[in-house]
Amino acid sequence: MNATPPLNIHVVDSFTDRPFGGNPAGVCLLPAGPWPEDQWMRRIAAEMNHSETAFALPSAAGADADWSIRWFTPLVETNLCGHATLATRHVLRTERGLLGPIRFSSRWNGVLVAEADADGTVVLDFPAAPGTRVPVPEGLAEALGVAPEATFRTGALGDLLTVLPDEASVRAVTPDLAALAELTRAEELRGVIITARAAGADGEHGSAYDTEHGAEYDFVSRFFSPSEGIPEDPVTGSAHTALAPYWSDRLGRESLTGLQASARAGLVRTVVLGDRVRLSGSAVTILSGTLGESAARGCGPGGGVDQQR
C-alpha cells in the first residue's frame, strides 16, 4: 500500500509586519489534480479554527491562471477572502520562491492577481464592490448599540456597509452577536461592516496616526459575520473592496489607508482604480506543519489521495 504523500499546512498573520497581529489564516497548497471533496476542506478549516483557511491548487498547463483558490470558514465556503489570499501569496513566496504577480482563479470573482515583492509586501488586485444605499434594517441599531448614519448593500460581496458617527463609536461597539446573526441571515448577508472617518489628533475629522503600526490612516472599520462562524474578523481584506470605493468618493482620493480596529488590528493600504481595488499589506508565517497521514488521506476525490498526481 502506498503511503499518503505529505501535505503541508501553514498559519500566516496577514496585514501585519509582526507576529500575533493582523488576521491569521490557514494556507494549504494542494498537489496538482482535481479538487478534494468540499467536506474535507470544511473539516480542515474547522480544525484550523481561523476565520478562513485558503486552499490553492496549481492550474493545468495553458490555463488562464497560475493557481486556483478557494476559501473556507469553520462552517462554510466563502466567496472572497482578502487576508487568506494575501497569506497564500506570502507562502508561495516563502516556500516556493515565487516573486512577481500570480493569477488566482476563483469560483465567484474571476481571476485575482496577487503580487509579492522581495521585501515581503503583497499587493492584491480585486474587483471593487461599491455599495448601494439601502434603508437601515430593522434591529441593526439595537444589535450594534448605536444608530447608524447610513447603510449600503455591497452587491456580490453580500455585506452591509454601516457608517457610524465617528471613530470612537466604531471602537466602542460591543454587538449582540445572536441578534446580528439573525439579522444577517434574514437579510441574506455575509456580514456587517462598521466604519467611520479617522479622528484627527485635534478632534477634527481627518487622518490619524496609529502608534502601534507607525502609520497614518484615513478611516477605521470592524467586521462581524457571526452567521458564518466569525464573531469578529480581525482584519478583512475583502471588506476593503467596499470600504475603499466608499471612502474614496467621500474624501476625493484614490489612495487611502484603513485601520481595522479589532483587538489584533491591522492596516490595509488601498488604491481605487476604476472598477478594481488594489489592497496591499505584509504577512508573517507563524507556523508550518504537516497534516497527519489519516487527515491528508482525505485530500483526494472520494476521500483518498489521487496517486496519479
Contacts in CASP RR format, 6 or more apart in sequence:
PFRMAT RR
TARGET T0000
AUTHOR 0000-0000-0000
METHOD contacts of the structure
MODEL  1
MNATPPLNIHVVDSFTDRPFGGNPAGVCLLPAGPWPEDQWMRRIAAEMNH
SETAFALPSAAGADADWSIRWFTPLVETNLCGHATLATRHVLRTERGLLG
PIRFSSRWNGVLVAEADADGTVVLDFPAAPGTRVPVPEGLAEALGVAPEA
TFRTGALGDLLTVLPDEASVRAVTPDLAALAELTRAEELRGVIITARAAG
ADGEHGSAYDTEHGAEYDFVSRFFSPSEGIPEDPVTGSAHTALAPYWSDR
LGRESLTGLQASARAGLVRTVVLGDRVRLSGSAVTILSGTLGESAARGCG
PGGGVDQQR
2 307 0 8 1.000
3 293 0 8 1.000
4 293 0 8 1.000
4 296 0 8 1.000
4 297 0 8 1.000
4 305 0 8 1.000
5 31 0 8 1.000
5 296 0 8 1.000
5 305 0 8 1.000
5 309 0 8 1.000
6 290 0 8 1.000
6 291 0 8 1.000
6 296 0 8 1.000
7 28 0 8 1.000
7 30 0 8 1.000
7 31 0 8 1.000
7 290 0 8 1.000
7 291 0 8 1.000
7 292 0 8 1.000
7 296 0 8 1.000
7 299 0 8 1.000
8 28 0 8 1.000
8 29 0 8 1.000
8 95 0 8 1.000
8 288 0 8 1.000
8 289 0 8 1.000
8 290 0 8 1.000
8 291 0 8 1.000
9 26 0 8 1.000
9 27 0 8 1.000
9 28 0 8 1.000
9 44 0 8 1.000
9 48 0 8 1.000
9 288 0 8 1.000
9 289 0 8 1.000
9 290 0 8 1.000
9 291 0 8 1.000
10 26 0 8 1.000
10 27 0 8 1.000
10 28 0 8 1.000
10 87 0 8 1.000
10 91 0 8 1.000
10 95 0 8 1.000
10 285 0 8 1.000
10 287 0 8 1.000
10 288 0 8 1.000
10 289 0 8 1.000
11 24 0 8 1.000
11 25 0 8 1.000
11 26 0 8 1.000
11 27 0 8 1.000
11 48 0 8 1.000
11 50 0 8 1.000
11 285 0 8 1.000
11 286 0 8 1.000
11 287 0 8 1.000
11 288 0 8 1.000
12 24 0 8 1.000
12 25 0 8 1.000
12 26 0 8 1.000
12 27 0 8 1.000
12 87 0 8 1.000
12 90 0 8 1.000
12 91 0 8 1.000
12 283 0 8 1.000
12 284 0 8 1.000
12 285 0 8 1.000
12 286 0 8 1.000
13 19 0 8 1.000
13 20 0 8 1.000
13 21 0 8 1.000
13 22 0 8 1.000
13 23 0 8 1.000
13 24 0 8 1.000
13 283 0 8 1.000
13 284 0 8 1.000
13 286 0 8 1.000
14 22 0 8 1.000
14 23 0 8 1.000
14 24 0 8 1.000
14 25 0 8 1.000
14 82 0 8 1.000
14 83 0 8 1.000
14 84 0 8 1.000
14 86 0 8 1.000
14 87 0 8 1.000
14 90 0 8 1.000
14 235 0 8 1.000
14 281 0 8 1.000
14 283 0 8 1.000
15 22 0 8 1.000
15 23 0 8 1.000
15 83 0 8 1.000
15 86 0 8 1.000
15 235 0 8 1.000
15 237 0 8 1.000
15 260 0 8 1.000
15 266 0 8 1.000
15 267 0 8 1.000
15 268 0 8 1.000
15 281 0 8 1.000
15 282 0 8 1.000
15 283 0 8 1.000
16 22 0 8 1.000
16 23 0 8 1.000
16 213 0 8 1.000
16 235 0 8 1.000
16 264 0 8 1.000
16 266 0 8 1.000
16 267 0 8 1.000
16 282 0 8 1.000
16 283 0 8 1.000
16 284 0 8 1.000
17 213 0 8 1.000
17 282 0 8 1.000
17 284 0 8 1.000
18 284 0 8 1.000
19 284 0 8 1.000
19 286 0 8 1.000
20 264 0 8 1.000
20 286 0 8 1.000
21 234 0 8 1.000
21 264 0 8 1.000
21 265 0 8 1.000
21 266 0 8 1.000
22 83 0 8 1.000
22 234 0 8 1.000
22 235 0 8 1.000
22 264 0 8 1.000
22 265 0 8 1.000
22 266 0 8 1.000
23 51 0 8 1.000
23 83 0 8 1.000
23 233 0 8 1.000
23 234 0 8 1.000
23 235 0 8 1.000
23 236 0 8 1.000
23 264 0 8 1.000
23 266 0 8 1.000
24 50 0 8 1.000
24 51 0 8 1.000
24 234 0 8 1.000
24 286 0 8 1.000
25 50 0 8 1.000
25 51 0 8 1.000
25 52 0 8 1.000
25 53 0 8 1.000
25 54 0 8 1.000
25 81 0 8 1.000
25 83 0 8 1.000
25 84 0 8 1.000
25 86 0 8 1.000
25 87 0 8 1.000
25 88 0 8 1.000
26 45 0 8 1.000
26 48 0 8 1.000
26 50 0 8 1.000
26 52 0 8 1.000
26 53 0 8 1.000
26 54 0 8 1.000
26 84 0 8 1.000
26 87 0 8 1.000
27 53 0 8 1.000
27 54 0 8 1.000
27 56 0 8 1.000
27 84 0 8 1.000
27 87 0 8 1.000
27 88 0 8 1.000
27 90 0 8 1.000
27 91 0 8 1.000
28 44 0 8 1.000
28 53 0 8 1.000
28 54 0 8 1.000
28 55 0 8 1.000
28 56 0 8 1.000
28 291 0 8 1.000
29 56 0 8 1.000
29 88 0 8 1.000
29 91 0 8 1.000
29 92 0 8 1.000
29 95 0 8 1.000
29 96 0 8 1.000
30 36 0 8 1.000
30 55 0 8 1.000
30 56 0 8 1.000
30 57 0 8 1.000
30 58 0 8 1.000
30 299 0 8 1.000
31 58 0 8 1.000
31 299 0 8 1.000
31 309 0 8 1.000
32 57 0 8 1.000
32 58 0 8 1.000
32 60 0 8 1.000
32 309 0 8 1.000
33 57 0 8 1.000
33 306 0 8 1.000
33 309 0 8 1.000
34 300 0 8 1.000
34 301 0 8 1.000
34 306 0 8 1.000
35 55 0 8 1.000
35 57 0 8 1.000
35 68 0 8 1.000
35 70 0 8 1.000
35 301 0 8 1.000
36 55 0 8 1.000
36 298 0 8 1.000
36 299 0 8 1.000
36 300 0 8 1.000
36 301 0 8 1.000
36 303 0 8 1.000
37 298 0 8 1.000
37 300 0 8 1.000
37 301 0 8 1.000
37 302 0 8 1.000
37 303 0 8 1.000
38 77 0 8 1.000
40 298 0 8 1.000
40 299 0 8 1.000
40 300 0 8 1.000
40 303 0 8 1.000
41 53 0 8 1.000
41 55 0 8 1.000
41 70 0 8 1.000
41 72 0 8 1.000
41 77 0 8 1.000
42 72 0 8 1.000
42 74 0 8 1.000
42 75 0 8 1.000
42 76 0 8 1.000
42 77 0 8 1.000
44 53 0 8 1.000
44 55 0 8 1.000
44 72 0 8 1.000
44 291 0 8 1.000
44 295 0 8 1.000
45 52 0 8 1.000
45 53 0 8 1.000
45 72 0 8 1.000
45 73 0 8 1.000
45 74 0 8 1.000
46 74 0 8 1.000
46 75 0 8 1.000
47 295 0 8 1.000
48 74 0 8 1.000
49 74 0 8 1.000
50 74 0 8 1.000
51 73 0 8 1.000
51 83 0 8 1.000
51 230 0 8 1.000
51 233 0 8 1.000
51 234 0 8 1.000
52 71 0 8 1.000
52 72 0 8 1.000
52 73 0 8 1.000
52 78 0 8 1.000
52 81 0 8 1.000
52 83 0 8 1.000
52 84 0 8 1.000
53 71 0 8 1.000
53 72 0 8 1.000
53 84 0 8 1.000
54 69 0 8 1.000
54 70 0 8 1.000
54 71 0 8 1.000
54 81 0 8 1.000
54 84 0 8 1.000
54 85 0 8 1.000
54 87 0 8 1.000
54 88 0 8 1.000
55 69 0 8 1.000
55 70 0 8 1.000
55 71 0 8 1.000
55 72 0 8 1.000
56 67 0 8 1.000
56 68 0 8 1.000
56 69 0 8 1.000
56 88 0 8 1.000
56 92 0 8 1.000
56 104 0 8 1.000
57 67 0 8 1.000
57 68 0 8 1.000
57 69 0 8 1.000
58 66 0 8 1.000
58 67 0 8 1.000
59 65 0 8 1.000
59 66 0 8 1.000
59 67 0 8 1.000
59 68 0 8 1.000
59 105 0 8 1.000
63 105 0 8 1.000
64 103 0 8 1.000
64 105 0 8 1.000
64 111 0 8 1.000
65 103 0 8 1.000
65 104 0 8 1.000
65 105 0 8 1.000
65 111 0 8 1.000
66 102 0 8 1.000
66 103 0 8 1.000
66 104 0 8 1.000
67 88 0 8 1.000
67 92 0 8 1.000
67 102 0 8 1.000
67 103 0 8 1.000
67 104 0 8 1.000
67 105 0 8 1.000
68 104 0 8 1.000
68 105 0 8 1.000
68 106 0 8 1.000
69 85 0 8 1.000
69 88 0 8 1.000
69 104 0 8 1.000
69 105 0 8 1.000
69 106 0 8 1.000
69 112 0 8 1.000
70 77 0 8 1.000
70 106 0 8 1.000
70 107 0 8 1.000
71 77 0 8 1.000
71 78 0 8 1.000
71 80 0 8 1.000
71 81 0 8 1.000
71 84 0 8 1.000
71 85 0 8 1.000
72 78 0 8 1.000
73 225 0 8 1.000
73 228 0 8 1.000
73 229 0 8 1.000
73 230 0 8 1.000
74 229 0 8 1.000
75 228 0 8 1.000
75 229 0 8 1.000
76 228 0 8 1.000
78 190 0 8 1.000
78 228 0 8 1.000
79 107 0 8 1.000
79 108 0 8 1.000
79 109 0 8 1.000
79 156 0 8 1.000
79 157 0 8 1.000
79 190 0 8 1.000
80 106 0 8 1.000
80 108 0 8 1.000
80 109 0 8 1.000
80 126 0 8 1.000
80 157 0 8 1.000
80 238 0 8 1.000
80 241 0 8 1.000
81 237 0 8 1.000
81 238 0 8 1.000
82 124 0 8 1.000
82 126 0 8 1.000
82 236 0 8 1.000
82 237 0 8 1.000
82 238 0 8 1.000
82 279 0 8 1.000
83 235 0 8 1.000
83 236 0 8 1.000
83 237 0 8 1.000
85 104 0 8 1.000
85 112 0 8 1.000
85 114 0 8 1.000
85 124 0 8 1.000
86 114 0 8 1.000
86 122 0 8 1.000
86 124 0 8 1.000
86 237 0 8 1.000
86 279 0 8 1.000
86 281 0 8 1.000
86 283 0 8 1.000
87 283 0 8 1.000
88 104 0 8 1.000
88 114 0 8 1.000
89 102 0 8 1.000
89 114 0 8 1.000
89 115 0 8 1.000
89 116 0 8 1.000
89 122 0 8 1.000
89 124 0 8 1.000
90 116 0 8 1.000
90 120 0 8 1.000
90 122 0 8 1.000
90 283 0 8 1.000
90 285 0 8 1.000
91 285 0 8 1.000
92 98 0 8 1.000
92 102 0 8 1.000
92 116 0 8 1.000
93 99 0 8 1.000
93 116 0 8 1.000
93 120 0 8 1.000
93 122 0 8 1.000
94 285 0 8 1.000
95 288 0 8 1.000
98 116 0 8 1.000
99 116 0 8 1.000
99 117 0 8 1.000
99 118 0 8 1.000
100 115 0 8 1.000
100 116 0 8 1.000
100 117 0 8 1.000
101 113 0 8 1.000
101 114 0 8 1.000
101 115 0 8 1.000
102 113 0 8 1.000
102 114 0 8 1.000
102 115 0 8 1.000
102 116 0 8 1.000
103 111 0 8 1.000
103 112 0 8 1.000
103 113 0 8 1.000
104 111 0 8 1.000
104 112 0 8 1.000
104 113 0 8 1.000
104 114 0 8 1.000
105 111 0 8 1.000
106 112 0 8 1.000
108 156 0 8 1.000
109 126 0 8 1.000
109 127 0 8 1.000
109 156 0 8 1.000
110 127 0 8 1.000
112 124 0 8 1.000
112 125 0 8 1.000
112 126 0 8 1.000
113 124 0 8 1.000
113 125 0 8 1.000
114 122 0 8 1.000
114 123 0 8 1.000
114 124 0 8 1.000
114 125 0 8 1.000
115 122 0 8 1.000
115 123 0 8 1.000
115 125 0 8 1.000
116 122 0 8 1.000
117 123 0 8 1.000
120 282 0 8 1.000
120 283 0 8 1.000
121 280 0 8 1.000
121 281 0 8 1.000
121 282 0 8 1.000
122 280 0 8 1.000
122 281 0 8 1.000
122 282 0 8 1.000
122 283 0 8 1.000
123 278 0 8 1.000
123 279 0 8 1.000
123 280 0 8 1.000
123 281 0 8 1.000
124 237 0 8 1.000
124 278 0 8 1.000
124 279 0 8 1.000
124 280 0 8 1.000
125 276 0 8 1.000
125 277 0 8 1.000
125 278 0 8 1.000
126 238 0 8 1.000
126 241 0 8 1.000
126 276 0 8 1.000
126 277 0 8 1.000
126 278 0 8 1.000
126 279 0 8 1.000
127 156 0 8 1.000
127 241 0 8 1.000
127 275 0 8 1.000
127 276 0 8 1.000
127 277 0 8 1.000
128 241 0 8 1.000
128 242 0 8 1.000
128 244 0 8 1.000
128 245 0 8 1.000
128 272 0 8 1.000
128 274 0 8 1.000
128 275 0 8 1.000
128 276 0 8 1.000
128 277 0 8 1.000
129 154 0 8 1.000
129 155 0 8 1.000
129 156 0 8 1.000
129 157 0 8 1.000
129 159 0 8 1.000
129 238 0 8 1.000
129 241 0 8 1.000
129 242 0 8 1.000
129 245 0 8 1.000
130 154 0 8 1.000
130 242 0 8 1.000
130 245 0 8 1.000
130 246 0 8 1.000
131 152 0 8 1.000
131 153 0 8 1.000
131 154 0 8 1.000
131 155 0 8 1.000
131 161 0 8 1.000
131 242 0 8 1.000
131 245 0 8 1.000
131 246 0 8 1.000
132 152 0 8 1.000
132 153 0 8 1.000
132 155 0 8 1.000
133 150 0 8 1.000
133 151 0 8 1.000
133 152 0 8 1.000
134 151 0 8 1.000
134 152 0 8 1.000
134 153 0 8 1.000
134 160 0 8 1.000
135 151 0 8 1.000
136 148 0 8 1.000
136 150 0 8 1.000
136 151 0 8 1.000
137 151 0 8 1.000
137 160 0 8 1.000
137 183 0 8 1.000
137 187 0 8 1.000
139 179 0 8 1.000
139 183 0 8 1.000
140 148 0 8 1.000
140 151 0 8 1.000
140 160 0 8 1.000
140 162 0 8 1.000
140 183 0 8 1.000
140 192 0 8 1.000
141 147 0 8 1.000
141 148 0 8 1.000
142 176 0 8 1.000
142 179 0 8 1.000
143 175 0 8 1.000
143 176 0 8 1.000
143 179 0 8 1.000
143 180 0 8 1.000
143 183 0 8 1.000
144 162 0 8 1.000
144 164 0 8 1.000
144 173 0 8 1.000
144 175 0 8 1.000
144 180 0 8 1.000
144 192 0 8 1.000
144 194 0 8 1.000
145 173 0 8 1.000
145 174 0 8 1.000
145 175 0 8 1.000
145 176 0 8 1.000
146 164 0 8 1.000
146 165 0 8 1.000
146 169 0 8 1.000
146 172 0 8 1.000
146 173 0 8 1.000
148 162 0 8 1.000
148 163 0 8 1.000
148 164 0 8 1.000
148 194 0 8 1.000
149 163 0 8 1.000
149 164 0 8 1.000
149 165 0 8 1.000
150 162 0 8 1.000
150 163 0 8 1.000
151 160 0 8 1.000
151 161 0 8 1.000
151 162 0 8 1.000
151 163 0 8 1.000
152 160 0 8 1.000
152 161 0 8 1.000
152 162 0 8 1.000
152 163 0 8 1.000
152 242 0 8 1.000
152 246 0 8 1.000
153 159 0 8 1.000
153 160 0 8 1.000
153 161 0 8 1.000
154 160 0 8 1.000
154 161 0 8 1.000
154 193 0 8 1.000
154 242 0 8 1.000
157 190 0 8 1.000
157 238 0 8 1.000
157 239 0 8 1.000
157 241 0 8 1.000
157 242 0 8 1.000
158 188 0 8 1.000
158 189 0 8 1.000
158 190 0 8 1.000
158 191 0 8 1.000
159 189 0 8 1.000
159 190 0 8 1.000
159 191 0 8 1.000
159 192 0 8 1.000
159 193 0 8 1.000
159 223 0 8 1.000
159 239 0 8 1.000
159 242 0 8 1.000
160 184 0 8 1.000
160 187 0 8 1.000
160 189 0 8 1.000
160 191 0 8 1.000
160 192 0 8 1.000
160 193 0 8 1.000
161 193 0 8 1.000
161 195 0 8 1.000
161 242 0 8 1.000
161 243 0 8 1.000
161 246 0 8 1.000
162 192 0 8 1.000
162 193 0 8 1.000
162 194 0 8 1.000
162 195 0 8 1.000
163 195 0 8 1.000
163 196 0 8 1.000
163 246 0 8 1.000
164 170 0 8 1.000
164 173 0 8 1.000
164 194 0 8 1.000
164 195 0 8 1.000
164 196 0 8 1.000
165 196 0 8 1.000
166 196 0 8 1.000
166 197 0 8 1.000
166 199 0 8 1.000
166 205 0 8 1.000
167 196 0 8 1.000
167 197 0 8 1.000
167 198 0 8 1.000
167 199 0 8 1.000
167 208 0 8 1.000
167 220 0 8 1.000
167 261 0 8 1.000
168 199 0 8 1.000
169 196 0 8 1.000
170 194 0 8 1.000
170 195 0 8 1.000
170 196 0 8 1.000
170 220 0 8 1.000
170 221 0 8 1.000
170 222 0 8 1.000
170 261 0 8 1.000
171 220 0 8 1.000
171 261 0 8 1.000
173 194 0 8 1.000
173 222 0 8 1.000
175 224 0 8 1.000
177 224 0 8 1.000
177 226 0 8 1.000
177 231 0 8 1.000
178 226 0 8 1.000
180 192 0 8 1.000
180 224 0 8 1.000
180 226 0 8 1.000
180 227 0 8 1.000
181 226 0 8 1.000
181 227 0 8 1.000
183 189 0 8 1.000
183 192 0 8 1.000
184 190 0 8 1.000
184 191 0 8 1.000
184 192 0 8 1.000
184 225 0 8 1.000
184 226 0 8 1.000
184 227 0 8 1.000
185 227 0 8 1.000
189 227 0 8 1.000
190 225 0 8 1.000
190 228 0 8 1.000
191 223 0 8 1.000
191 224 0 8 1.000
191 225 0 8 1.000
191 227 0 8 1.000
191 228 0 8 1.000
192 223 0 8 1.000
192 224 0 8 1.000
192 225 0 8 1.000
193 221 0 8 1.000
193 222 0 8 1.000
193 223 0 8 1.000
193 236 0 8 1.000
193 239 0 8 1.000
193 242 0 8 1.000
193 243 0 8 1.000
194 221 0 8 1.000
194 222 0 8 1.000
194 223 0 8 1.000
194 224 0 8 1.000
195 219 0 8 1.000
195 220 0 8 1.000
195 221 0 8 1.000
195 222 0 8 1.000
195 243 0 8 1.000
195 246 0 8 1.000
195 247 0 8 1.000
196 219 0 8 1.000
196 220 0 8 1.000
197 205 0 8 1.000
197 206 0 8 1.000
197 218 0 8 1.000
197 219 0 8 1.000
197 220 0 8 1.000
197 247 0 8 1.000
197 250 0 8 1.000
197 251 0 8 1.000
198 205 0 8 1.000
198 206 0 8 1.000
198 207 0 8 1.000
198 208 0 8 1.000
198 217 0 8 1.000
198 218 0 8 1.000
198 219 0 8 1.000
198 220 0 8 1.000
198 259 0 8 1.000
199 205 0 8 1.000
199 206 0 8 1.000
199 208 0 8 1.000
200 206 0 8 1.000
200 207 0 8 1.000
200 208 0 8 1.000
201 208 0 8 1.000
201 209 0 8 1.000
206 218 0 8 1.000
207 216 0 8 1.000
207 217 0 8 1.000
207 218 0 8 1.000
208 216 0 8 1.000
208 217 0 8 1.000
208 259 0 8 1.000
209 215 0 8 1.000
209 216 0 8 1.000
209 217 0 8 1.000
210 216 0 8 1.000
210 217 0 8 1.000
210 259 0 8 1.000
210 265 0 8 1.000
210 267 0 8 1.000
212 265 0 8 1.000
213 259 0 8 1.000
213 265 0 8 1.000
213 266 0 8 1.000
213 267 0 8 1.000
215 257 0 8 1.000
215 267 0 8 1.000
216 257 0 8 1.000
217 257 0 8 1.000
217 258 0 8 1.000
217 259 0 8 1.000
217 267 0 8 1.000
218 247 0 8 1.000
218 251 0 8 1.000
218 253 0 8 1.000
218 256 0 8 1.000
218 257 0 8 1.000
218 258 0 8 1.000
219 243 0 8 1.000
219 247 0 8 1.000
219 256 0 8 1.000
219 258 0 8 1.000
219 259 0 8 1.000
220 258 0 8 1.000
220 259 0 8 1.000
220 260 0 8 1.000
220 261 0 8 1.000
221 236 0 8 1.000
221 239 0 8 1.000
221 240 0 8 1.000
221 243 0 8 1.000
221 258 0 8 1.000
221 259 0 8 1.000
221 260 0 8 1.000
221 261 0 8 1.000
222 232 0 8 1.000
222 260 0 8 1.000
222 261 0 8 1.000
222 262 0 8 1.000
223 230 0 8 1.000
223 232 0 8 1.000
223 233 0 8 1.000
223 236 0 8 1.000
223 239 0 8 1.000
223 260 0 8 1.000
224 230 0 8 1.000
224 231 0 8 1.000
224 232 0 8 1.000
224 233 0 8 1.000
225 233 0 8 1.000
232 262 0 8 1.000
233 239 0 8 1.000
233 262 0 8 1.000
234 260 0 8 1.000
234 262 0 8 1.000
234 263 0 8 1.000
234 264 0 8 1.000
234 265 0 8 1.000
234 266 0 8 1.000
235 260 0 8 1.000
235 262 0 8 1.000
235 264 0 8 1.000
235 265 0 8 1.000
235 266 0 8 1.000
235 268 0 8 1.000
236 260 0 8 1.000
237 268 0 8 1.000
237 279 0 8 1.000
239 260 0 8 1.000
240 258 0 8 1.000
240 268 0 8 1.000
240 270 0 8 1.000
240 277 0 8 1.000
240 279 0 8 1.000
241 277 0 8 1.000
241 279 0 8 1.000
243 258 0 8 1.000
243 270 0 8 1.000
244 256 0 8 1.000
244 270 0 8 1.000
244 271 0 8 1.000
244 272 0 8 1.000
244 277 0 8 1.000
244 279 0 8 1.000
245 272 0 8 1.000
245 277 0 8 1.000
247 256 0 8 1.000
248 254 0 8 1.000
248 256 0 8 1.000
248 270 0 8 1.000
248 272 0 8 1.000
254 271 0 8 1.000
254 272 0 8 1.000
254 273 0 8 1.000
255 269 0 8 1.000
255 270 0 8 1.000
255 271 0 8 1.000
256 269 0 8 1.000
256 270 0 8 1.000
257 267 0 8 1.000
257 268 0 8 1.000
257 269 0 8 1.000
257 270 0 8 1.000
258 267 0 8 1.000
258 268 0 8 1.000
258 269 0 8 1.000
258 270 0 8 1.000
259 265 0 8 1.000
259 266 0 8 1.000
259 267 0 8 1.000
260 266 0 8 1.000
260 267 0 8 1.000
260 268 0 8 1.000
267 281 0 8 1.000
268 279 0 8 1.000
268 280 0 8 1.000
268 281 0 8 1.000
269 279 0 8 1.000
269 280 0 8 1.000
269 281 0 8 1.000
270 277 0 8 1.000
270 278 0 8 1.000
270 279 0 8 1.000
270 280 0 8 1.000
271 277 0 8 1.000
271 278 0 8 1.000
271 280 0 8 1.000
290 296 0 8 1.000
296 305 0 8 1.000
297 303 0 8 1.000
297 304 0 8 1.000
297 305 0 8 1.000
298 304 0 8 1.000
298 305 0 8 1.000
299 305 0 8 1.000
300 306 0 8 1.000
END
